[in-house]
Amino acid sequence: MLYTLEIKTNERFEIVDITDEVQKAVWRAKLRHGMVVVFSKHTTTGLLINENESGLIDDLKSKMKELIPKGAGYKHDRIDSNAHSHIRASLLLNPELVVPVDQGELQLGTWQRILFVELDGPRYRKLLVMACPCPEFPEE
């Protein structure tokens, strides 16, 4: 089953925890065993799995800004001044994530969360969530 998550971001560069929304999509799909694929349809966003701790979030944002600064003479900036957002998404993030599901629950580690990264906001964004069942094996 395919679901759409709509996200409204409020900042130019923002990291949003979407784990609970993805888990709700798994429950709506009645997925017991399989995997869920999350996909961003935008070239200036990305996804990652990590801890949603404020210090780490600040560190991630700071390091991305340091590695790929805004306004560093990128050719794409002559179009809309957001080349840094495209480059950060391309080099540091993924447009998709896959998470295993067992017994209807995302199989994330203790501190792992699914994080959506907005690099060119504020905007309304759409993510696709595909619940993919795997056949259950009979008890032996």
Secondary structure, 3 states (H helix, E strand, C coil): CEEEEEEECCCCCEEEECHHHHHHHHHHCCCCEEEEEEEECCCCEEEEEECCCHHHHHHHHHHHHHHCCCCCCCCCHHHHCCHHHHHHHHHHCECEEEEEEECCEECCCCCCEEEEEECCCCCEEEEEEEEEECCCCCCC
